[in-house]
Amino acid sequence: MIVTAFLVASCSGNGGTAAIQPAGLNATGESPVLTEPAVQDPVSLPAVGELSRDPAELINWQDSMLYGMDYCPDLPHANVLDSEDSTALMMQAGYDQPGMAFALFQMYGERVNAGEPAYDPIVSVYIDSEQPVEDLFFLFANYESGRWDLVPLEEGGVPGIYQAQFGEWNRYINAFGVMTPGVLTFSEGGFLLEQLQFGSAFRPRIRTEYDQNTTHGLSAEVEAIAYVYADDDPAYQGIASVGFDFNDDGVAEVMAEEFNKDQYIAVEGWTVPGPGVYTPRIIVISGSGDRFEKHIDRIYLGQSGSVEAVPDMVLGNGFQGRAGYPVRLDASGSTAGDSVIVHYNWYVDDKPLADSSEPVSFWTFDNPGLYKVGLQVVDANFNAPLIERNLMISADSRAWQSSVVTGLSEQQFEKNRGLAAVAGHPAILTRSGGNDDEIQYLRALDPSGSQWPAEASVVNQGVNGPGLDFLPLGLLEREGSPLAFFLGYSPDSEMSTIYMREGTDADGGGWMSPVVCFASGEGIDSDSLECTLVDGIPALVFRVMLAEEGWHYCSATSADALQWNPAVPLPGLTNSVRGKRVCLLDWAGNPCIAWSQREGGEVDRLCFQRALDIAGSEWDARVVAYEDSASVQLLDMALIGGQPALAFVSRQQDCLDRFDRLGYVRSHDTEGKQWSAPSFTGFSISENTGMLMELDGLPAIVALGQPYARPAPYMFISVARTAAGTSWSPPLALPRSVDLARFAEPGFHYSRTALSVDGVPTVLIKVNGNAVLNATLQ
């Protein structure tokens, strides 16, 4: 065994594994074998701990086959290059730099429910080489031990096919369901890596759907569709036939027709003969004659004229639970129809989870994630109504505590353009429902924002002007009182004025005289304004719509904000700013701005700029904090550990085929000129949504998106594991999906819906059903 750049321990043939580590680390294990001294080499494997930071969607299958070019270029690799074959990868030790050649892959791990079969732990690697390849190994990141497992790939009876057995799957799945395998070689001859095939038996990946035209009656018609993915499998010569065995006798009554690639339809359907329960199966025959069978679901046909039960479920603690701990599945609230309930069928993500004649079951979820749990209540008349709810399984004991908001109308929430914590309670600045000229201020009655006053305080009362309309702009707290910013404009002209008014108390019981911050005859974009306190002094960034230099910075001359400095144009910003949003931040008494924009039609950049004084009379040169050939959009800027940090969305796809990834970068010098490499939390999110904050000394991002591949948008928070933000914990989502209509509005961003109240992440959000929900992370 060759040992280069790392130590090898317990290496054996016949499927034995060895644990390997990067150079310079001590390997542990029984009977270590060293055939030559370990040599320092520029080529080394990454630390396994660095790989585990990327969350993935929790799903019930994995790809059985990977092409060579499916390797992950985002991860470390060495001595590999693209080949003329668009699906293969050229590997040659020493061709580009001394030492081994290796390529890493990432894929989703298998989560097995109710005994569903998993792939055999064997991999077949297809190699194109003129000579047999020696010193060829299969790698797996062992997340259980934090080390790399090394298994020799040995050529079997078929030239060009090398196989390795690697043991149990679970040790190779990290907390997010991601698996990281690879191929490593010391051979300097070079070869084409064509494919990696998992499993030793024909097991196509199947997704089925069926429609039943009635739930109870004398008979029913069932139509089925199957999506069967195995056409590219070279070992089994594609798919010869797909059949549906509806009466479960081992013989397909209906042969499916290929409707589209991978899609098969039972065009004839099947007549359910009478009331009862049926367990149809799908039968797939490969081109080589291999057979695969799988029960696709249970079909219930109830007695004609019977009344079905009404299912009800409670999951865990408020539809939340913790990974590794039993979760209570409670259906005891279900009520029977005209016959007794005889069975409770539980599902997770459409897969059988648990069946019981008792209404209460327990299940332990090993991995964090947002799960869709279904409950099917079966009565003696074979009626089986189904309901589904979401269950959030978290990595730790923290959970969202939520309730429906009272006192705050949906319309008031919809029209708010300011959200801030004022004297420890959430507060909003909004427009009235009946009179658009009325700017209203409301402060919640409790720190969580669950209860609000019946009457709002009118901010713009007494502000005079011929034919003026008013719009809310932003809200700040200064010394326990609100600072409300609003726009007065004339619909018949471009004249616009930004006003500020300070409340006499936290609840807005009275208001001081209005102050003019800025006025322009070229129109002001009301969605663009950002406000903050810089060394206790109010400051603004906003866009003047018709000005050549559209973006401006403006600050008060003192903390009382009775006088304002002239607005300063920001020439580095153009109307190509992504999302029309520029973030404003106080960093040690200096105003700082950040934005994203496309330049040259080829690259998107995250930009940062710091002023040298509070008036903004002089600014440092613009700094590019991150750039990408894909679309990049800034979400938020905050101080993390005393340094400016940015949260953003990149549409660059990763090797798990994800895009709209949530990214994070942080400055690590005293002037904001040096920025960290980006880290990604790995899940899709909606644009224009995101709040970056510091939580218990760690970066945290509150966002709206699709964690764990849920089809609807959900509110979630992702907290970093390290202060530098290089590693992230699994997202923690509210179990209720969100109405997206609110977020389609131009210029909307999430800081108007999420905030930190005395360090507690707090959310006000419109959920399905048009209710306003408040949630705090406890």
KOLGUVEX-682169 format. One record per residue (C-alpha): x, y, z. Coordinates in steps of 0.02 Angstrom, whole numbers, padded with zeros to 5 digits, always signed. Example, Ala and Ser with C-alpha at 12.3 -4.5 7.8 and 13.67 -1.06 7.14 Angstrom:
// KOLGUVEX-682169
+00615-00225+00390/+00684-00053+00357/
***
This chain:
// KOLGUVEX-682169
+00000+00000+00000/+00069+00168-00049/+00063+00301+00085/+00075+00479+00021/+00019+00638+00107/-00077+00546+00242/-00065+00396+00359/-00160+00235+00323/-00222+00119+00460/-00305-00053+00463/-00302-00074+00275/-00362-00243+00214/-00428-00319+00055/-00595-00402+00023/-00695-00247+00062/-00598-00198+00219/-00591-00012+00254/-00452+00099+00314/-00471+00267+00397/-00364+00405+00325/-00327+00581+00376/-00245+00732+00295/-00057+00749+00311/+00008+00800+00480/-00133+00719+00580/-00110+00563+00686/-00210+00413+00625/-00281+00291+00752/-00335+00110+00732/-00276-00066+00759/-00113-00130+00683/-00062+00026+00586/+00033-00014+00427/+00168+00104+00364/+00262+00045+00211/+00361+00206+00197/+00374+00368+00296/+00231+00490+00273/+00286+00627+00154/+00224+00804+00154/+00137+00837-00011/+00040+00983-00083/-00105+00865-00119/-00208+00818+00033/-00387+00778+00075/-00495+00908+00164/-00543+00884+00345/-00707+00789+00358/-00774+00919+00480/-00767+01051+00344/-00880+00947+00233/-01021+00926+00358/-01072+01108+00355/-01183+01098+00202/-01367+01058+00235/-01461+00957+00105/-01640+00917+00067/-01705+00770+00168/-01775+00647+00042/-01805+00461+00030/-01691+00410-00112/-01517+00433-00175/-01448+00425-00350/-01398+00246-00386/-01278+00304-00521/-01160+00452-00540/-01062+00503-00693/-00879+00548-00675/-00918+00729-00719/-01044+00735-00577/-00897+00763-00458/-00910+00919-00351/-00790+01054-00411/-00838+01159-00259/-00747+01033-00149/-00559+01004-00149/-00495+00894-00291/-00326+00860-00370/-00253+00803-00537/-00420+00792-00626/-00475+00875-00787/-00625+00875-00901/-00620+00750-01043/-00687+00757-01220/-00822+00638-01159/-00949+00755-01082/-00993+00630-00944/-00821+00561-00897/-00680+00633-00791/-00494+00615-00827/-00390+00567-00675/-00201+00554-00673/-00090+00562-00519/+00047+00691-00533/-00008+00768-00697/-00039+00942-00626/+00040+00935-00454/+00139+00800-00363/+00046+00660-00279/-00120+00574-00291/-00272+00614-00396/-00441+00621-00311/-00617+00683-00348/-00760+00701-00223/-00945+00681-00253/-01093+00734-00147/-01266+00656-00147/-01417+00643-00038/-01421+00501+00087/-01552+00367+00103/-01679+00387+00242/-01767+00220+00265/-01947+00217+00329/-02049+00062+00378/-01923-00063+00312/-01907+00006+00136/-01753-00075+00057/-01590+00021+00044/-01454-00004-00084/-01327-00138-00046/-01168-00055+00022/-01067-00092-00134/-01003+00023-00269/-00952-00021-00447/-00834+00103-00531/-00825+00102-00720/-00650+00145-00787/-00591+00171-00966/-00406+00128-00971/-00289+00036-01088/-00209-00054-00940/-00281-00118-00775/-00273+00020-00645/-00179-00016-00484/-00182+00085-00324/-00365+00132-00348/-00475+00169-00196/-00651+00217-00152/-00666+00354-00020/-00807+00394+00099/-00814+00538+00223/-00856+00448+00385/-00956+00577+00480/-00971+00459+00628/-00783+00455+00660/-00736+00619+00577/-00611+00529+00465/-00599+00466+00287/-00631+00282+00253/-00525+00205+00117/-00580+00045+00025/-00477-00037-00113/-00567-00045-00281/-00533-00214-00357/-00566-00269-00535/-00691-00411-00545/-00736-00527-00687/-00780-00386-00807/-00635-00279-00873/-00651-00096-00829/-00770-00124-00683/-00694-00106-00509/-00793-00143-00352/-00783-00105-00166/-00894-00149-00019/-00900-00015+00113/-01015-00073+00254/-01160+00024+00328/-01234+00180+00248/-01277+00273+00407/-01099+00311+00461/-01075+00410+00301/-01228+00524+00317/-01203+00689+00405/-01334+00783+00505/-01404+00859+00347/-01424+00697+00249/-01273+00729+00136/-01152+00590+00088/-00977+00627+00019/-00893+00484-00075/-00743+00494-00192/-00618+00404-00301/-00431+00413-00264/-00284+00345-00362/-00095+00349-00356/-00082+00284-00535/+00015+00399-00652/-00049+00307-00806/-00211+00404-00810/-00387+00343-00849/-00564+00402-00880/-00682+00388-00733/-00848+00353-00817/-00976+00302-00685/-01006+00256-00504/-01146+00129-00481/-01216+00094-00307/-01298-00069-00257/-01283-00245-00325/-01463-00276-00376/-01583-00195-00497/-01672-00060-00398/-01741+00080-00505/-01792+00240-00419/-01981+00250-00425/-02110+00382-00385/-02293+00336-00408/-02458+00429-00409/-02634+00362-00422/-02807+00437-00432/-02963+00356-00361/-03131+00424-00416/-03221+00391-00251/-03183+00354-00069/-03333+00241-00037/-03461+00154-00145/-03492-00008-00237/-03336+00008-00345/-03202+00133-00394/-03089+00166-00540/-02902+00183-00505/-02777+00260-00627/-02591+00256-00592/-02436+00347-00654/-02258+00292-00618/-02096+00388-00638/-01959+00256-00656/-01778+00316-00667/-01662+00181-00730/-01641+00209-00918/-01458+00259-00902/-01410+00110-00795/-01281+00014-00901/-01284-00141-00792/-01465-00182-00827/-01490-00117-01005/-01628+00004-00967/-01811-00037-00935/-01905-00170-01033/-02077-00153-00954/-02176-00073-00812/-02334-00155-00749/-02462-00125-00612/-02518-00273-00507/-02674-00198-00430/-02743-00355-00347/-02571-00402-00275/-02562-00577-00348/-02389-00559-00423/-02453-00535-00601/-02474-00364-00681/-02654-00335-00735/-02610-00176-00828/-02451-00142-00925/-02399+00040-00921/-02358+00136-01078/-02208+00252-01086/-02287+00424-01095/-02127+00525-01085/-01948+00490-01034/-01954+00402-00865/-02144+00422-00855/-02260+00271-00871/-02450+00276-00867/-02576+00137-00839/-02694+00198-00974/-02830+00066-00944/-02848+00090-00756/-02922-00040-00640/-03093-00065-00562/-03090-00094-00374/-03211-00241-00352/-03289-00191-00187/-03264-00115-00013/-03101-00162+00070/-02915-00124+00074/-02801-00162-00074/-02611-00158-00088/-02561-00134-00270/-02381-00157-00324/-02275-00100-00469/-02170-00226-00566/-02021-00163-00666/-01923-00278-00782/-01751-00223-00842/-01680-00252-01015/-01571-00389-00942/-01722-00477-00867/-01698-00422-00686/-01860-00395-00591/-01902-00263-00460/-02065-00257-00363/-02128-00127-00243/-02295-00097-00156/-02344+00080-00200/-02483+00117-00074/-02643+00055+00005/-02810+00085-00080/-02965+00093+00029/-03144+00082-00036/-03273+00121+00097/-03447+00050+00115/-03576+00141+00010/-03673+00272+00109/-03561+00261+00263/-03499+00414+00357/-03311+00423+00377/-03211+00476+00530/-03136+00649+00553/-02948+00632+00582/-02853+00748+00698/-02670+00747+00747/-02550+00828+00869/-02365+00804+00839/-02230+00827+00970/-02230+00994+01059/-02327+01111+00948/-02279+01013+00790/-02097+01022+00838/-01974+00893+00903/-01789+00859+00926/-01678+00744+00824/-01635+00583+00915/-01779+00596+01039/-01949+00507+01027/-02087+00616+00954/-02267+00584+01007/-02387+00553+00861/-02558+00582+00937/-02720+00547+00843/-02831+00534+00996/-02927+00689+00944/-02998+00597+00792/-03185+00565+00797/-03272+00413+00723/-03409+00418+00591/-03544+00284+00594/-03419+00144+00631/-03274+00123+00752/-03096+00174+00709/-02992+00016+00690/-02823+00077+00629/-02708+00228+00620/-02584+00236+00475/-02442+00363+00492/-02339+00425+00345/-02188+00538+00328/-02157+00623+00161/-02283+00502+00081/-02188+00349+00146/-02261+00228+00276/-02197+00271+00449/-02297+00175+00579/-02462+00079+00588/-02558+00047+00748/-02728+00003+00815/-02694+00131+00953/-02710+00319+00924/-02540+00362+00999/-02373+00309+00926/-02194+00367+00949/-02058+00388+00819/-01879+00448+00831/-01815+00555+00687/-01626+00540+00674/-01597+00694+00565/-01656+00874+00582/-01778+00928+00450/-01951+00987+00403/-02057+00831+00380/-02231+00813+00305/-02324+00692+00419/-02487+00611+00363/-02620+00524+00466/-02744+00403+00387/-02885+00350+00503/-02966+00186+00450/-03138+00134+00512/-03231-00032+00509/-03317+00020+00346/-03147+00039+00258/-03158+00228+00250/-02984+00304+00266/-02979+00495+00264/-02805+00572+00265/-02739+00734+00338/-02562+00805+00331/-02465+00926+00439/-02284+00985+00448/-02167+00931+00587/-02005+01025+00622/-01865+00918+00694/-01725+01028+00762/-01544+00990+00801/-01556+01060+00978/-01685+01109+01107/-01728+01278+01030/-01898+01297+00946/-02012+01431+00875/-02152+01484+00993/-02294+01556+00889/-02472+01618+00903/-02598+01712+00798/-02584+01900+00822/-02731+01993+00901/-02768+02179+00883/-02662+02205+00727/-02767+02198+00570/-02708+02108+00415/-02719+02271+00318/-02614+02366+00445/-02483+02231+00435/-02487+02227+00245/-02454+02414+00231/-02315+02427+00359/-02150+02499+00299/-02061+02501+00464/-02027+02373+00600/-01921+02404+00753/-01907+02359+00937/-01959+02509+01041/-01928+02493+01229/-01922+02304+01215/-02082+02279+01114/-02106+02262+00924/-02179+02416+00840/-02232+02456+00661/-02257+02609+00551/-02399+02585+00427/-02539+02667+00329/-02718+02666+00389/-02846+02555+00306/-02978+02686+00274/-02876+02843+00242/-02714+02828+00144/-02658+02999+00206/-02644+02934+00385/-02476+02867+00445/-02502+02755+00596/-02387+02695+00733/-02426+02542+00838/-02324+02462+00976/-02361+02285+01036/-02423+02256+01212/-02299+02116+01243/-02117+02077+01194/-02168+01936+01076/-02284+02045+00972/-02437+01934+00996/-02555+02071+01060/-02577+02246+00991/-02678+02401+01045/-02851+02430+00974/-02810+02608+00923/-02657+02671+00827/-02564+02834+00853/-02572+02951+00702/-02398+03013+00659/-02429+03140+00521/-02570+03233+00605/-02543+03420+00584/-02416+03403+00442/-02483+03527+00315/-02459+03540+00128/-02569+03572-00024/-02637+03405-00085/-02502+03299-00003/-02511+03110+00009/-02408+03015+00135/-02312+02851+00140/-02222+02767+00286/-02034+02746+00261/-01949+02678+00416/-01944+02666+00605/-01805+02682+00734/-01792+02684+00923/-01692+02819+01013/-01684+02818+01203/-01846+02720+01218/-01948+02829+01099/-01995+02800+00915/-01921+02899+00771/-02044+02887+00627/-01991+02929+00448/-02124+02960+00317/-02139+03035+00144/-02251+03179+00094/-02275+03197-00093/-02388+03281-00220/-02468+03164-00347/-02470+03309-00472/-02281+03341-00464/-02117+03256-00424/-02095+03357-00265/-02062+03242-00117/-02011+03274+00063/-01941+03154+00193/-02007+03197+00367/-01952+03134+00537/-02056+03142+00694/-02007+03085+00869/-02133+03013+00992/-02148+03083+01166/-02158+02906+01238/-02136+02726+01183/-02321+02704+01140/-02332+02860+01032/-02446+02950+01153/-02387+03114+01078/-02270+03177+00942/-02146+03318+00934/-02144+03442+00791/-02105+03365+00621/-01930+03391+00550/-01888+03401+00364/-01741+03284+00329/-01732+03304+00140/-01837+03375-00003/-01821+03348-00190/-01914+03394-00348/-01852+03235-00434/-01954+03106-00339/-01901+02990-00198/-01915+02800-00207/-02014+02759-00049/-01960+02575-00055/-01775+02618-00055/-01754+02706+00112/-01645+02630+00247/-01624+02713+00416/-01512+02684+00567/-01426+02775+00709/-01242+02814+00683/-01161+02854+00851/-01337+02897+00912/-01375+03013+00765/-01510+02968+00637/-01447+02934+00461/-01532+02884+00297/-01494+02808+00127/-01622+02827-00013/-01640+02842-00201/-01693+02999-00293/-01779+02928-00447/-01742+03060-00579/-01569+03114-00520/-01416+03064-00622/-01330+03012-00461/-01484+02931-00388/-01426+02864-00220/-01400+02985-00075/-01342+02981+00105/-01409+03104+00233/-01383+03124+00421/-01440+03238+00560/-01318+03363+00632/-01346+03300+00810/-01438+03168+00910/-01594+03276+00933/-01612+03272+00741/-01687+03447+00732/-01565+03496+00594/-01501+03391+00448/-01343+03397+00343/-01360+03417+00155/-01387+03250+00066/-01228+03177-00011/-01240+03089-00180/-01162+02914-00185/-01084+02907-00359/-01025+02726-00341/-01205+02666-00341/-01310+02660-00500/-01486+02608-00542/-01418+02433-00578/-01419+02398-00390/-01495+02226-00368/-01663+02229-00281/-01651+02419-00266/-01588+02397-00090/-01437+02476-00004/-01403+02426+00176/-01344+02554+00303/-01244+02515+00460/-01155+02603+00603/-00979+02534+00624/-00886+02616+00769/-00966+02783+00732/-00941+02776+00544/-01086+02752+00423/-01061+02603+00306/-01162+02549+00156/-01173+02385+00060/-01262+02339-00101/-01260+02215-00244/-01255+02256-00429/-01211+02182-00598/-01063+02256-00691/-01011+02230-00870/-01156+02112-00898/-01048+01967-00838/-01024+01971-00650/-01125+02015-00496/-01034+02098-00351/-01069+02128-00168/-00997+02299-00129/-00953+02384+00035/-00906+02565+00070/-00865+02659+00230/-00880+02846+00263/-00743+02934+00359/-00863+03048+00453/-01044+03043+00506/-01095+03177+00381/-01036+03067+00238/-00928+03205+00166/-00788+03081+00124/-00794+02895+00086/-00665+02757+00069/-00649+02675-00101/-00778+02542-00140/-00727+02364-00089/-00790+02208-00177/-00834+02086-00037/-00891+01945-00153/-00920+01919-00338/-01000+01782-00442/-01040+01750-00623/-01216+01702-00568/-01345+01823-00503/-01307+01884-00326/-01424+01985-00217/-01386+02065-00050/-01506+02022+00091/-01441+02112+00243/-01291+02185+00332/-01255+02177+00518/-01112+02186+00643/-01057+02011+00693/-00921+02005+00824/-00894+02191+00799/-00860+02170+00611/-00974+02206+00462/-01049+02048+00385/-01162+02019+00235/-01297+01891+00200/-01338+01864+00016/-01417+01746-00110/-01321+01669-00254/-01405+01580-00399/-01245+01483-00434/-01289+01298-00430/-01186+01183-00321/-01146+00999-00345/-01311+00949-00264/-01405+01046-00398/-01461+01181-00278/-01471+01365-00320/-01533+01522-00232/-01413+01474-00094/-01399+01581+00060/-01220+01645+00079/-01120+01737+00211/-00960+01840+00208/-00877+01942+00345/-00746+02078+00353/-00594+02034+00457/-00492+02194+00462/-00517+02365+00542/-00565+02457+00382/-00680+02334+00293/-00557+02302+00151/-00524+02117+00182/-00668+01992+00173/-00683+01808+00210/-00717+01672+00084/-00904+01642+00070/-00993+01503+00162/-01163+01436+00111/-01301+01362+00215/-01361+01266+00063/-01549+01290+00046/-01656+01390-00074/-01733+01553-00016/-01842+01688-00091/-01760+01847-00152/-01779+02010-00056/-01798+01917+00108/-01672+01901+00248/-01617+01971+00415/-01440+01948+00478/-01411+01960+00666/-01295+01904+00804/-01368+01768+00917/-01269+01712+01070/-01109+01774+00988/-01142+01681+00825/-01203+01739+00654/-01386+01696+00622/-01495+01725+00469/-01684+01732+00477/-01755+01698+00305/-01903+01647+00202/-01876+01502+00084/-01883+01315+00055/-01777+01226+00184/-01770+01037+00161/-01854+01043-00011/-02027+01085+00052/-02127+01148-00098/-02203+01296-00006/-02105+01440+00074/-02070+01432+00260/-01998+01548+00390/-01834+01483+00460/-01675+01531+00550/-01501+01461+00520/-01371+01486+00656/-01184+01467+00625/-01085+01340+00725/-00932+01452+00731/-00908+01637+00762/-00825+01652+00591/-00981+01583+00507/-00887+01446+00413/-01005+01308+00473/-01195+01314+00493/-01321+01215+00592/-01475+01141+00508/-01612+01269+00476/-01751+01281+00604/-01917+01317+00518/-02089+01366+00574/-02201+01216+00537/-02328+01330+00448/-02306+01385+00268/-02314+01568+00219/-02423+01668+00100/-02304+01732-00034/-02416+01873-00097/-02341+01994+00029/-02165+01963-00033/-02199+01996-00217/-02213+02183-00185/-02072+02289-00261/-01938+02339-00138/-02000+02228+00002/-01866+02154+00113/-01872+02047+00266/-01809+02173+00392/-01986+02240+00387/-02051+02074+00453/-01913+02006+00567/-01815+02090+00705/-01714+02059+00861/-01802+02106+01024/-01673+02110+01162/-01575+01976+01069/-01726+01863+01035/-01765+01829+00850/-01945+01886+00827/-02054+01871+00673/-02218+01946+00615/-02276+01857+00459/-02432+01823+00358/-02467+01636+00346/-02590+01538+00240/-02765+01577+00295/-02726+01765+00294/-02685+01766+00478/-02539+01866+00547/-02427+01754+00652/-02298+01806+00780/-02154+01690+00825/-02004+01701+00941/-01857+01582+00953/-01845+01509+01128/
***
